Amino acid sequence: MARLQSFDDDFIFEGPKNKQLVQIGVAVPPLLGKAIGLEIRVSLGDLGKKRK
């Protein structure tokens, strides 16, 4: 399940198995987080150019 969420195979989830599954289930997938962050940077960069 973690691999489907784009977590690296060596990522360690702590706690009992049922808590690990909850952590995976409520997590923002790392690649989605990266994509959102990159788009925010682009948007903020565009705003900065418009202000000048």
mmCIF entry with sequence, helices, sheets and N, C-alpha, C, O atoms, coordinates in Angstrom:
data_MODEL
# 
_entry.id   MODEL 
# 
_entity.id                         1 
_entity.type                       polymer 
_entity.pdbx_number_of_molecules   1 
# 
_entity_poly.entity_id                      1 
_entity_poly.type                           'polypeptide(L)' 
_entity_poly.nstd_linkage                   no 
_entity_poly.nstd_monomer                   no 
_entity_poly.pdbx_seq_one_letter_code       MARLQSFDDDFIFEGPKNKQLVQIGVAVPPLLGKAIGLEIRVSLGDLGKKRK 
_entity_poly.pdbx_seq_one_letter_code_can   MARLQSFDDDFIFEGPKNKQLVQIGVAVPPLLGKAIGLEIRVSLGDLGKKRK 
_entity_poly.pdbx_strand_id                 A 
# 
loop_
_entity_poly_seq.entity_id 
_entity_poly_seq.num 
_entity_poly_seq.mon_id 
_entity_poly_seq.hetero 
1 1  MET n 
1 2  ALA n 
1 3  ARG n 
1 4  LEU n 
1 5  GLN n 
1 6  SER n 
1 7  PHE n 
1 8  ASP n 
1 9  ASP n 
1 10 ASP n 
1 11 PHE n 
1 12 ILE n 
1 13 PHE n 
1 14 GLU n 
1 15 GLY n 
1 16 PRO n 
1 17 LYS n 
1 18 ASN n 
1 19 LYS n 
1 20 GLN n 
1 21 LEU n 
1 22 VAL n 
1 23 GLN n 
1 24 ILE n 
1 25 GLY n 
1 26 VAL n 
1 27 ALA n 
1 28 VAL n 
1 29 PRO n 
1 30 PRO n 
1 31 LEU n 
1 32 LEU n 
1 33 GLY n 
1 34 LYS n 
1 35 ALA n 
1 36 ILE n 
1 37 GLY n 
1 38 LEU n 
1 39 GLU n 
1 40 ILE n 
1 41 ARG n 
1 42 VAL n 
1 43 SER n 
1 44 LEU n 
1 45 GLY n 
1 46 ASP n 
1 47 LEU n 
1 48 GLY n 
1 49 LYS n 
1 50 LYS n 
1 51 ARG n 
1 52 LYS n 
# 
_struct_asym.id          A 
_struct_asym.entity_id   1 
# 
loop_
_struct_conf.conf_type_id 
_struct_conf.id 
_struct_conf.pdbx_PDB_helix_id 
_struct_conf.beg_label_comp_id 
_struct_conf.beg_label_asym_id 
_struct_conf.beg_label_seq_id 
_struct_conf.pdbx_beg_PDB_ins_code 
_struct_conf.end_label_comp_id 
_struct_conf.end_label_asym_id 
_struct_conf.end_label_seq_id 
_struct_conf.pdbx_end_PDB_ins_code 
_struct_conf.beg_auth_comp_id 
_struct_conf.beg_auth_asym_id 
_struct_conf.beg_auth_seq_id 
_struct_conf.end_auth_comp_id 
_struct_conf.end_auth_asym_id 
_struct_conf.end_auth_seq_id 
_struct_conf.pdbx_PDB_helix_class 
_struct_conf.details 
_struct_conf.pdbx_PDB_helix_length 
HELX_P HELX_P1 AA1 LYS A 17 ? VAL A 26 ? LYS A 17 VAL A 26 1 ? 10 
HELX_P HELX_P2 AA2 PRO A 30 ? ARG A 51 ? PRO A 30 ARG A 51 1 ? 22 
# 
_struct_conf_type.id          HELX_P 
_struct_conf_type.criteria    ? 
_struct_conf_type.reference   ? 
# 
loop_
_atom_site.group_PDB 
_atom_site.id 
_atom_site.type_symbol 
_atom_site.label_atom_id 
_atom_site.label_alt_id 
_atom_site.label_comp_id 
_atom_site.label_asym_id 
_atom_site.label_entity_id 
_atom_site.label_seq_id 
_atom_site.pdbx_PDB_ins_code 
_atom_site.Cartn_x 
_atom_site.Cartn_y 
_atom_site.Cartn_z 
_atom_site.occupancy 
_atom_site.B_iso_or_equiv 
_atom_site.pdbx_formal_charge 
_atom_site.auth_seq_id 
_atom_site.auth_comp_id 
_atom_site.auth_asym_id 
_atom_site.auth_atom_id 
_atom_site.pdbx_PDB_model_num 
ATOM 1   N N  . MET A 1 1  ? 0.826  -1.196 0.000   1.00 0.00 ? 1  MET A N  1 
ATOM 2   C CA . MET A 1 1  ? 0.000  0.000  0.000   1.00 0.00 ? 1  MET A CA 1 
ATOM 3   C C  . MET A 1 1  ? 0.864  1.251  0.000   1.00 0.00 ? 1  MET A C  1 
ATOM 4   O O  . MET A 1 1  ? 0.518  2.233  -0.657  1.00 0.00 ? 1  MET A O  1 
ATOM 5   N N  . ALA A 1 2  ? 1.971  1.238  0.717   1.00 0.00 ? 2  ALA A N  1 
ATOM 6   C CA . ALA A 1 2  ? 2.845  2.412  0.749   1.00 0.00 ? 2  ALA A CA 1 
ATOM 7   C C  . ALA A 1 2  ? 3.458  2.664  -0.622  1.00 0.00 ? 2  ALA A C  1 
ATOM 8   O O  . ALA A 1 2  ? 3.622  3.816  -1.025  1.00 0.00 ? 2  ALA A O  1 
ATOM 9   N N  . ARG A 1 3  ? 3.792  1.621  -1.328  1.00 0.00 ? 3  ARG A N  1 
ATOM 10  C CA . ARG A 1 3  ? 4.363  1.775  -2.666  1.00 0.00 ? 3  ARG A CA 1 
ATOM 11  C C  . ARG A 1 3  ? 3.342  2.435  -3.599  1.00 0.00 ? 3  ARG A C  1 
ATOM 12  O O  . ARG A 1 3  ? 3.716  3.272  -4.421  1.00 0.00 ? 3  ARG A O  1 
ATOM 13  N N  . LEU A 1 4  ? 2.073  2.076  -3.485  1.00 0.00 ? 4  LEU A N  1 
ATOM 14  C CA . LEU A 1 4  ? 1.034  2.703  -4.298  1.00 0.00 ? 4  LEU A CA 1 
ATOM 15  C C  . LEU A 1 4  ? 0.904  4.189  -3.993  1.00 0.00 ? 4  LEU A C  1 
ATOM 16  O O  . LEU A 1 4  ? 0.495  4.972  -4.851  1.00 0.00 ? 4  LEU A O  1 
ATOM 17  N N  . GLN A 1 5  ? 1.252  4.574  -2.776  1.00 0.00 ? 5  GLN A N  1 
ATOM 18  C CA . GLN A 1 5  ? 1.200  5.977  -2.365  1.00 0.00 ? 5  GLN A CA 1 
ATOM 19  C C  . GLN A 1 5  ? 2.481  6.717  -2.744  1.00 0.00 ? 5  GLN A C  1 
ATOM 20  O O  . GLN A 1 5  ? 2.611  7.903  -2.437  1.00 0.00 ? 5  GLN A O  1 
ATOM 21  N N  . SER A 1 6  ? 3.414  6.058  -3.392  1.00 0.00 ? 6  SER A N  1 
ATOM 22  C CA . SER A 1 6  ? 4.700  6.595  -3.871  1.00 0.00 ? 6  SER A CA 1 
ATOM 23  C C  . SER A 1 6  ? 5.749  6.762  -2.772  1.00 0.00 ? 6  SER A C  1 
ATOM 24  O O  . SER A 1 6  ? 6.695  7.533  -2.935  1.00 0.00 ? 6  SER A O  1 
ATOM 25  N N  . PHE A 1 7  ? 5.590  6.047  -1.654  1.00 0.00 ? 7  PHE A N  1 
ATOM 26  C CA . PHE A 1 7  ? 6.634  6.043  -0.629  1.00 0.00 ? 7  PHE A CA 1 
ATOM 27  C C  . PHE A 1 7  ? 7.771  5.146  -1.096  1.00 0.00 ? 7  PHE A C  1 
ATOM 28  O O  . PHE A 1 7  ? 7.540  4.124  -1.741  1.00 0.00 ? 7  PHE A O  1 
ATOM 29  N N  . ASP A 1 8  ? 9.008  5.535  -0.764  1.00 0.00 ? 8  ASP A N  1 
ATOM 30  C CA . ASP A 1 8  ? 10.159 4.687  -1.073  1.00 0.00 ? 8  ASP A CA 1 
ATOM 31  C C  . ASP A 1 8  ? 10.025 3.357  -0.342  1.00 0.00 ? 8  ASP A C  1 
ATOM 32  O O  . ASP A 1 8  ? 9.423  3.278  0.729   1.00 0.00 ? 8  ASP A O  1 
ATOM 33  N N  . ASP A 1 9  ? 10.593 2.320  -0.934  1.00 0.00 ? 9  ASP A N  1 
ATOM 34  C CA . ASP A 1 9  ? 10.516 0.991  -0.320  1.00 0.00 ? 9  ASP A CA 1 
ATOM 35  C C  . ASP A 1 9  ? 11.209 0.936  1.033   1.00 0.00 ? 9  ASP A C  1 
ATOM 36  O O  . ASP A 1 9  ? 10.854 0.104  1.867   1.00 0.00 ? 9  ASP A O  1 
ATOM 37  N N  . ASP A 1 10 ? 12.190 1.805  1.271   1.00 0.00 ? 10 ASP A N  1 
ATOM 38  C CA . ASP A 1 10 ? 12.916 1.775  2.538   1.00 0.00 ? 10 ASP A CA 1 
ATOM 39  C C  . ASP A 1 10 ? 12.341 2.746  3.580   1.00 0.00 ? 10 ASP A C  1 
ATOM 40  O O  . ASP A 1 10 ? 12.926 2.921  4.650   1.00 0.00 ? 10 ASP A O  1 
ATOM 41  N N  . PHE A 1 11 ? 11.191 3.383  3.270   1.00 0.00 ? 11 PHE A N  1 
ATOM 42  C CA . PHE A 1 11 ? 10.552 4.276  4.233   1.00 0.00 ? 11 PHE A CA 1 
ATOM 43  C C  . PHE A 1 11 ? 10.040 3.447  5.407   1.00 0.00 ? 11 PHE A C  1 
ATOM 44  O O  . PHE A 1 11 ? 9.425  2.400  5.204   1.00 0.00 ? 11 PHE A O  1 
ATOM 45  N N  . ILE A 1 12 ? 10.287 3.900  6.620   1.00 0.00 ? 12 ILE A N  1 
ATOM 46  C CA . ILE A 1 12 ? 9.913  3.151  7.832   1.00 0.00 ? 12 ILE A CA 1 
ATOM 47  C C  . ILE A 1 12 ? 8.699  3.806  8.482   1.00 0.00 ? 12 ILE A C  1 
ATOM 48  O O  . ILE A 1 12 ? 8.715  4.995  8.798   1.00 0.00 ? 12 ILE A O  1 
ATOM 49  N N  . PHE A 1 13 ? 7.668  3.029  8.673   1.00 0.00 ? 13 PHE A N  1 
ATOM 50  C CA . PHE A 1 13 ? 6.494  3.454  9.416   1.00 0.00 ? 13 PHE A CA 1 
ATOM 51  C C  . PHE A 1 13 ? 6.599  2.870  10.815  1.00 0.00 ? 13 PHE A C  1 
ATOM 52  O O  . PHE A 1 13 ? 6.867  1.680  10.980  1.00 0.00 ? 13 PHE A O  1 
ATOM 53  N N  . GLU A 1 14 ? 6.391  3.700  11.809  1.00 0.00 ? 14 GLU A N  1 
ATOM 54  C CA . GLU A 1 14 ? 6.553  3.286  13.204  1.00 0.00 ? 14 GLU A CA 1 
ATOM 55  C C  . GLU A 1 14 ? 5.232  2.782  13.793  1.00 0.00 ? 14 GLU A C  1 
ATOM 56  O O  . GLU A 1 14 ? 4.149  3.115  13.310  1.00 0.00 ? 14 GLU A O  1 
ATOM 57  N N  . GLY A 1 15 ? 5.352  1.975  14.844  1.00 0.00 ? 15 GLY A N  1 
ATOM 58  C CA . GLY A 1 15 ? 4.190  1.527  15.595  1.00 0.00 ? 15 GLY A CA 1 
ATOM 59  C C  . GLY A 1 15 ? 3.664  0.189  15.138  1.00 0.00 ? 15 GLY A C  1 
ATOM 60  O O  . GLY A 1 15 ? 4.214  -0.435 14.230  1.00 0.00 ? 15 GLY A O  1 
ATOM 61  N N  . PRO A 1 16 ? 2.576  -0.253 15.783  1.00 0.00 ? 16 PRO A N  1 
ATOM 62  C CA . PRO A 1 16 ? 1.956  -1.528 15.408  1.00 0.00 ? 16 PRO A CA 1 
ATOM 63  C C  . PRO A 1 16 ? 1.393  -1.480 13.990  1.00 0.00 ? 16 PRO A C  1 
ATOM 64  O O  . PRO A 1 16 ? 1.145  -0.402 13.449  1.00 0.00 ? 16 PRO A O  1 
ATOM 65  N N  . LYS A 1 17 ? 1.198  -2.629 13.407  1.00 0.00 ? 17 LYS A N  1 
ATOM 66  C CA . LYS A 1 17 ? 0.769  -2.737 12.005  1.00 0.00 ? 17 LYS A CA 1 
ATOM 67  C C  . LYS A 1 17 ? -0.513 -1.937 11.732  1.00 0.00 ? 17 LYS A C  1 
ATOM 68  O O  . LYS A 1 17 ? -0.607 -1.261 10.708  1.00 0.00 ? 17 LYS A O  1 
ATOM 69  N N  . ASN A 1 18 ? -1.486 -2.005 12.625  1.00 0.00 ? 18 ASN A N  1 
ATOM 70  C CA . ASN A 1 18 ? -2.740 -1.281 12.380  1.00 0.00 ? 18 ASN A CA 1 
ATOM 71  C C  . ASN A 1 18 ? -2.513 0.234  12.370  1.00 0.00 ? 18 ASN A C  1 
ATOM 72  O O  . ASN A 1 18 ? -3.177 0.947  11.617  1.00 0.00 ? 18 ASN A O  1 
ATOM 73  N N  . LYS A 1 19 ? -1.596 0.729  13.184  1.00 0.00 ? 19 LYS A N  1 
ATOM 74  C CA . LYS A 1 19 ? -1.276 2.161  13.196  1.00 0.00 ? 19 LYS A CA 1 
ATOM 75  C C  . LYS A 1 19 ? -0.480 2.548  11.946  1.00 0.00 ? 19 LYS A C  1 
ATOM 76  O O  . LYS A 1 19 ? -0.633 3.654  11.426  1.00 0.00 ? 19 LYS A O  1 
ATOM 77  N N  . GLN A 1 20 ? 0.364  1.641  11.469  1.00 0.00 ? 20 GLN A N  1 
ATOM 78  C CA . GLN A 1 20 ? 1.107  1.904  10.242  1.00 0.00 ? 20 GLN A CA 1 
ATOM 79  C C  . GLN A 1 20 ? 0.155  2.039  9.062   1.00 0.00 ? 20 GLN A C  1 
ATOM 80  O O  . GLN A 1 20 ? 0.329  2.908  8.208   1.00 0.00 ? 20 GLN A O  1 
ATOM 81  N N  . LEU A 1 21 ? -0.845 1.179  9.022   1.00 0.00 ? 21 LEU A N  1 
ATOM 82  C CA . LEU A 1 21 ? -1.826 1.234  7.940   1.00 0.00 ? 21 LEU A CA 1 
ATOM 83  C C  . LEU A 1 21 ? -2.616 2.541  7.976   1.00 0.00 ? 21 LEU A C  1 
ATOM 84  O O  . LEU A 1 21 ? -2.955 3.093  6.929   1.00 0.00 ? 21 LEU A O  1 
ATOM 85  N N  . VAL A 1 22 ? -2.904 3.030  9.170   1.00 0.00 ? 22 VAL A N  1 
ATOM 86  C CA . VAL A 1 22 ? -3.592 4.308  9.301   1.00 0.00 ? 22 VAL A CA 1 
ATOM 87  C C  . VAL A 1 22 ? -2.683 5.434  8.801   1.00 0.00 ? 22 VAL A C  1 
ATOM 88  O O  . VAL A 1 22 ? -3.138 6.334  8.096   1.00 0.00 ? 22 VAL A O  1 
ATOM 89  N N  . GLN A 1 23 ? -1.405 5.382  9.165   1.00 0.00 ? 23 GLN A N  1 
ATOM 90  C CA . GLN A 1 23 ? -0.455 6.404  8.712   1.00 0.00 ? 23 GLN A CA 1 
ATOM 91  C C  . GLN A 1 23 ? -0.412 6.452  7.185   1.00 0.00 ? 23 GLN A C  1 
ATOM 92  O O  . GLN A 1 23 ? -0.415 7.532  6.595   1.00 0.00 ? 23 GLN A O  1 
ATOM 93  N N  . ILE A 1 24 ? -0.372 5.304  6.561   1.00 0.00 ? 24 ILE A N  1 
ATOM 94  C CA . ILE A 1 24 ? -0.331 5.236  5.104   1.00 0.00 ? 24 ILE A CA 1 
ATOM 95  C C  . ILE A 1 24 ? -1.637 5.764  4.521   1.00 0.00 ? 24 ILE A C  1 
ATOM 96  O O  . ILE A 1 24 ? -1.626 6.501  3.535   1.00 0.00 ? 24 ILE A O  1 
ATOM 97  N N  . GLY A 1 25 ? -2.749 5.392  5.122   1.00 0.00 ? 25 GLY A N  1 
ATOM 98  C CA . GLY A 1 25 ? -4.049 5.769  4.600   1.00 0.00 ? 25 GLY A CA 1 
ATOM 99  C C  . GLY A 1 25 ? -4.338 7.255  4.654   1.00 0.00 ? 25 GLY A C  1 
ATOM 100 O O  . GLY A 1 25 ? -5.029 7.777  3.780   1.00 0.00 ? 25 GLY A O  1 
ATOM 101 N N  . VAL A 1 26 ? -3.825 7.952  5.661   1.00 0.00 ? 26 VAL A N  1 
ATOM 102 C CA . VAL A 1 26 ? -4.118 9.383  5.804   1.00 0.00 ? 26 VAL A CA 1 
ATOM 103 C C  . VAL A 1 26 ? -3.007 10.267 5.241   1.00 0.00 ? 26 VAL A C  1 
ATOM 104 O O  . VAL A 1 26 ? -3.117 11.493 5.268   1.00 0.00 ? 26 VAL A O  1 
ATOM 105 N N  . ALA A 1 27 ? -1.951 9.659  4.738   1.00 0.00 ? 27 ALA A N  1 
ATOM 106 C CA . ALA A 1 27 ? -0.805 10.419 4.242   1.00 0.00 ? 27 ALA A CA 1 
ATOM 107 C C  . ALA A 1 27 ? -1.085 11.062 2.888   1.00 0.00 ? 27 ALA A C  1 
ATOM 108 O O  . ALA A 1 27 ? -1.847 10.543 2.072   1.00 0.00 ? 27 ALA A O  1 
ATOM 109 N N  . VAL A 1 28 ? -0.444 12.207 2.680   1.00 0.00 ? 28 VAL A N  1 
ATOM 110 C CA . VAL A 1 28 ? -0.400 12.795 1.342   1.00 0.00 ? 28 VAL A CA 1 
ATOM 111 C C  . VAL A 1 28 ? 0.740  12.087 0.621   1.00 0.00 ? 28 VAL A C  1 
ATOM 112 O O  . VAL A 1 28 ? 1.870  12.095 1.110   1.00 0.00 ? 28 VAL A O  1 
ATOM 113 N N  . PRO A 1 29 ? 0.475  11.479 -0.523  1.00 0.00 ? 29 PRO A N  1 
ATOM 114 C CA . PRO A 1 29 ? 1.548  10.795 -1.247  1.00 0.00 ? 29 PRO A CA 1 
ATOM 115 C C  . PRO A 1 29 ? 2.704  11.754 -1.539  1.00 0.00 ? 29 PRO A C  1 
ATOM 116 O O  . PRO A 1 29 ? 2.474  12.878 -1.985  1.00 0.00 ? 29 PRO A O  1 
ATOM 117 N N  . PRO A 1 30 ? 3.954  11.317 -1.290  1.00 0.00 ? 30 PRO A N  1 
ATOM 118 C CA . PRO A 1 30 ? 5.104  12.202 -1.487  1.00 0.00 ? 30 PRO A CA 1 
ATOM 119 C C  . PRO A 1 30 ? 5.168  12.837 -2.879  1.00 0.00 ? 30 PRO A C  1 
ATOM 120 O O  . PRO A 1 30 ? 5.493  14.019 -2.995  1.00 0.00 ? 30 PRO A O  1 
ATOM 121 N N  . LEU A 1 31 ? 4.870  12.090 -3.919  1.00 0.00 ? 31 LEU A N  1 
ATOM 122 C CA . LEU A 1 31 ? 4.936  12.678 -5.259  1.00 0.00 ? 31 LEU A CA 1 
ATOM 123 C C  . LEU A 1 31 ? 3.834  13.714 -5.474  1.00 0.00 ? 31 LEU A C  1 
ATOM 124 O O  . LEU A 1 31 ? 4.033  14.681 -6.210  1.00 0.00 ? 31 LEU A O  1 
ATOM 125 N N  . LEU A 1 32 ? 2.692  13.526 -4.849  1.00 0.00 ? 32 LEU A N  1 
ATOM 126 C CA . LEU A 1 32 ? 1.630  14.527 -4.933  1.00 0.00 ? 32 LEU A CA 1 
ATOM 127 C C  . LEU A 1 32 ? 2.051  15.787 -4.184  1.00 0.00 ? 32 LEU A C  1 
ATOM 128 O O  . LEU A 1 32 ? 1.851  16.901 -4.667  1.00 0.00 ? 32 LEU A O  1 
ATOM 129 N N  . GLY A 1 33 ? 2.634  15.604 -3.004  1.00 0.00 ? 33 GLY A N  1 
ATOM 130 C CA . GLY A 1 33 ? 3.119  16.752 -2.238  1.00 0.00 ? 33 GLY A CA 1 
ATOM 131 C C  . GLY A 1 33 ? 4.166  17.538 -3.011  1.00 0.00 ? 33 GLY A C  1 
ATOM 132 O O  . GLY A 1 33 ? 4.163  18.769 -2.993  1.00 0.00 ? 33 GLY A O  1 
ATOM 133 N N  . LYS A 1 34 ? 5.061  16.829 -3.688  1.00 0.00 ? 34 LYS A N  1 
ATOM 134 C CA . LYS A 1 34 ? 6.090  17.482 -4.492  1.00 0.00 ? 34 LYS A CA 1 
ATOM 135 C C  . LYS A 1 34 ? 5.451  18.270 -5.633  1.00 0.00 ? 34 LYS A C  1 
ATOM 136 O O  . LYS A 1 34 ? 5.824  19.417 -5.879  1.00 0.00 ? 34 LYS A O  1 
ATOM 137 N N  . ALA A 1 35 ? 4.499  17.669 -6.324  1.00 0.00 ? 35 ALA A N  1 
ATOM 138 C CA . ALA A 1 35 ? 3.842  18.337 -7.445  1.00 0.00 ? 35 ALA A CA 1 
ATOM 139 C C  . ALA A 1 35 ? 3.112  19.594 -6.980  1.00 0.00 ? 35 ALA A C  1 
ATOM 140 O O  . ALA A 1 35 ? 3.175  20.630 -7.643  1.00 0.00 ? 35 ALA A O  1 
ATOM 141 N N  . ILE A 1 36 ? 2.429  19.511 -5.861  1.00 0.00 ? 36 ILE A N  1 
ATOM 142 C CA . ILE A 1 36 ? 1.718  20.677 -5.331  1.00 0.00 ? 36 ILE A CA 1 
ATOM 143 C C  . ILE A 1 36 ? 2.716  21.768 -4.953  1.00 0.00 ? 36 ILE A C  1 
ATOM 144 O O  . ILE A 1 36 ? 2.505  22.940 -5.263  1.00 0.00 ? 36 ILE A O  1 
ATOM 145 N N  . GLY A 1 37 ? 3.801  21.384 -4.285  1.00 0.00 ? 37 GLY A N  1 
ATOM 146 C CA . GLY A 1 37 ? 4.820  22.358 -3.897  1.00 0.00 ? 37 GLY A CA 1 
ATOM 147 C C  . GLY A 1 37 ? 5.444  23.055 -5.091  1.00 0.00 ? 37 GLY A C  1 
ATOM 148 O O  . GLY A 1 37 ? 5.658  24.267 -5.063  1.00 0.00 ? 37 GLY A O  1 
ATOM 149 N N  . LEU A 1 38 ? 5.737  22.299 -6.140  1.00 0.00 ? 38 LEU A N  1 
ATOM 150 C CA . LEU A 1 38 ? 6.321  22.895 -7.336  1.00 0.00 ? 38 LEU A CA 1 
ATOM 151 C C  . LEU A 1 38 ? 5.351  23.879 -8.001  1.00 0.00 ? 38 LEU A C  1 
ATOM 152 O O  . LEU A 1 38 ? 5.766  24.935 -8.478  1.00 0.00 ? 38 LEU A O  1 
ATOM 153 N N  . GLU A 1 39 ? 4.069  23.534 -8.029  1.00 0.00 ? 39 GLU A N  1 
ATOM 154 C CA . GLU A 1 39 ? 3.079  24.440 -8.606  1.00 0.00 ? 39 GLU A CA 1 
ATOM 155 C C  . GLU A 1 39 ? 2.920  25.706 -7.779  1.00 0.00 ? 39 GLU A C  1 
ATOM 156 O O  . GLU A 1 39 ? 2.714  26.788 -8.328  1.00 0.00 ? 39 GLU A O  1 
ATOM 157 N N  . ILE A 1 40 ? 3.016  25.573 -6.465  1.00 0.00 ? 40 ILE A N  1 
ATOM 158 C CA . ILE A 1 40 ? 2.947  26.762 -5.602  1.00 0.00 ? 40 ILE A CA 1 
ATOM 159 C C  . ILE A 1 40 ? 4.137  27.669 -5.887  1.00 0.00 ? 40 ILE A C  1 
ATOM 160 O O  . ILE A 1 40 ? 3.983  28.888 -5.976  1.00 0.00 ? 40 ILE A O  1 
ATOM 161 N N  . ARG A 1 41 ? 5.332  27.076 -6.032  1.00 0.00 ? 41 ARG A N  1 
ATOM 162 C CA . ARG A 1 41 ? 6.514  27.876 -6.351  1.00 0.00 ? 41 ARG A CA 1 
ATOM 163 C C  . ARG A 1 41 ? 6.345  28.598 -7.678  1.00 0.00 ? 41 ARG A C  1 
ATOM 164 O O  . ARG A 1 41 ? 6.686  29.775 -7.792  1.00 0.00 ? 41 ARG A O  1 
ATOM 165 N N  . VAL A 1 42 ? 5.823  27.906 -8.677  1.00 0.00 ? 42 VAL A N  1 
ATOM 166 C CA . VAL A 1 42 ? 5.596  28.536 -9.985  1.00 0.00 ? 42 VAL A CA 1 
ATOM 167 C C  . VAL A 1 42 ? 4.609  29.685 -9.842  1.00 0.00 ? 42 VAL A C  1 
ATOM 168 O O  . VAL A 1 42 ? 4.835  30.773 -10.372 1.00 0.00 ? 42 VAL A O  1 
ATOM 169 N N  . SER A 1 43 ? 3.522  29.448 -9.131  1.00 0.00 ? 43 SER A N  1 
ATOM 170 C CA . SER A 1 43 ? 2.502  30.486 -8.950  1.00 0.00 ? 43 SER A CA 1 
ATOM 171 C C  . SER A 1 43 ? 3.063  31.688 -8.214  1.00 0.00 ? 43 SER A C  1 
ATOM 172 O O  . SER A 1 43 ? 2.803  32.826 -8.604  1.00 0.00 ? 43 SER A O  1 
ATOM 173 N N  . LEU A 1 44 ? 3.823  31.458 -7.161  1.00 0.00 ? 44 LEU A N  1 
ATOM 174 C CA . LEU A 1 44 ? 4.407  32.564 -6.414  1.00 0.00 ? 44 LEU A CA 1 
ATOM 175 C C  . LEU A 1 44 ? 5.433  33.299 -7.255  1.00 0.00 ? 44 LEU A C  1 
ATOM 176 O O  . LEU A 1 44 ? 5.558  34.519 -7.154  1.00 0.00 ? 44 LEU A O  1 
ATOM 177 N N  . GLY A 1 45 ? 6.164  32.576 -8.079  1.00 0.00 ? 45 GLY A N  1 
ATOM 178 C CA . GLY A 1 45 ? 7.122  33.211 -8.977  1.00 0.00 ? 45 GLY A CA 1 
ATOM 179 C C  . GLY A 1 45 ? 6.414  34.097 -9.987  1.00 0.00 ? 45 GLY A C  1 
ATOM 180 O O  . GLY A 1 45 ? 6.877  35.196 -10.296 1.00 0.00 ? 45 GLY A O  1 
ATOM 181 N N  . ASP A 1 46 ? 5.302  33.619 -10.495 1.00 0.00 ? 46 ASP A N  1 
ATOM 182 C CA . ASP A 1 46 ? 4.516  34.412 -11.445 1.00 0.00 ? 46 ASP A CA 1 
ATOM 183 C C  . ASP A 1 46 ? 3.976  35.669 -10.775 1.00 0.00 ? 46 ASP A C  1 
ATOM 184 O O  . ASP A 1 46 ? 3.962  36.736 -11.388 1.00 0.00 ? 46 ASP A O  1 
ATOM 185 N N  . LEU A 1 47 ? 3.537  35.558 -9.541  1.00 0.00 ? 47 LEU A N  1 
ATOM 186 C CA . LEU A 1 47 ? 3.027  36.724 -8.823  1.00 0.00 ? 47 LEU A CA 1 
ATOM 187 C C  . LEU A 1 47 ? 4.124  37.745 -8.604  1.00 0.00 ? 47 LEU A C  1 
ATOM 188 O O  . LEU A 1 47 ? 3.906  38.949 -8.742  1.00 0.00 ? 47 LEU A O  1 
ATOM 189 N N  . GLY A 1 48 ? 5.315  37.252 -8.261  1.00 0.00 ? 48 GLY A N  1 
ATOM 190 C CA . GLY A 1 48 ? 6.446  38.143 -8.034  1.00 0.00 ? 48 GLY A CA 1 
ATOM 191 C C  . GLY A 1 48 ? 6.816  38.916 -9.284  1.00 0.00 ? 48 GLY A C  1 
ATOM 192 O O  . GLY A 1 48 ? 7.181  40.088 -9.194  1.00 0.00 ? 48 GLY A O  1 
ATOM 193 N N  . LYS A 1 49 ? 6.731  38.292 -10.448 1.00 0.00 ? 49 LYS A N  1 
ATOM 194 C CA . LYS A 1 49 ? 7.049  38.955 -11.716 1.00 0.00 ? 49 LYS A CA 1 
ATOM 195 C C  . LYS A 1 49 ? 6.006  40.015 -12.054 1.00 0.00 ? 49 LYS A C  1 
ATOM 196 O O  . LYS A 1 49 ? 6.338  41.059 -12.617 1.00 0.00 ? 49 LYS A O  1 
ATOM 197 N N  . LYS A 1 50 ? 4.742  39.750 -11.712 1.00 0.00 ? 50 LYS A N  1 
ATOM 198 C CA . LYS A 1 50 ? 3.677  40.694 -12.025 1.00 0.00 ? 50 LYS A CA 1 
ATOM 199 C C  . LYS A 1 50 ? 3.776  41.950 -11.155 1.00 0.00 ? 50 LYS A C  1 
ATOM 200 O O  . LYS A 1 50 ? 3.365  43.028 -11.582 1.00 0.00 ? 50 LYS A O  1 
ATOM 201 N N  . ARG A 1 51 ? 4.309  41.822 -9.955  1.00 0.00 ? 51 ARG A N  1 
ATOM 202 C CA . ARG A 1 51 ? 4.410  42.959 -9.030  1.00 0.00 ? 51 ARG A CA 1 
ATOM 203 C C  . ARG A 1 51 ? 5.505  43.930 -9.445  1.00 0.00 ? 51 ARG A C  1 
ATOM 204 O O  . ARG A 1 51 ? 5.435  45.107 -9.094  1.00 0.00 ? 51 ARG A O  1 
ATOM 205 N N  . LYS A 1 52 ? 6.500  43.481 -10.169 1.00 0.00 ? 52 LYS A N  1 
ATOM 206 C CA . LYS A 1 52 ? 7.640  44.335 -10.519 1.00 0.00 ? 52 LYS A CA 1 
ATOM 207 C C  . LYS A 1 52 ? 7.304  45.311 -11.615 1.00 0.00 ? 52 LYS A C  1 
ATOM 208 O O  . LYS A 1 52 ? 8.157  46.099 -12.023 1.00 0.00 ? 52 LYS A O  1 
# 
